[in-house]
Amino acid sequence: MIRERYKGYVIEANPHQLADDSRWTLDINIERHEDDGVKVHPYFGASTLETKEEAIQHGLNFGRQIIDGTVAGCAAP
């Protein structure tokens, strides 16, 4: 699991390897730390990637795009 701070949020990339074809999932959590606690929201990408490193980098980029508001149908917590 890799964590990155971005614009007041924390993006956590946590890819998983698929058993059937050894590809990696695009799974992330986006956290927002506030005075009353932490809000966490999971996001899952539809694509899979060849390596864990690719999945981490794409996951972090996906999280940045969600926070920036450029992913249709997705909003940061």
C-alpha positions, 0 to 999 in steps of 0.5 A: 500500500502506497500513500500520497498527500494531494490537495488536502487529501490522502490517496492510498493505492492498494492494488490486488493481483487477480488469481485468474490472469496475474494482472493487477487491479486499480483500487484506491481509497481517498481520505479527507482528514477533518476536525471531526474525523477521517472520511474514507471513500474507496474507488475501483478502476475498470481496467487491470494492469500488467504490474503492481508498480503500474497499478500503483502509479495509475491508482495515484493518478486516478485519485488525483483526477478524482480530486481535481474533478476530472473523472465523470461520476466521481467526486472526492469525499 
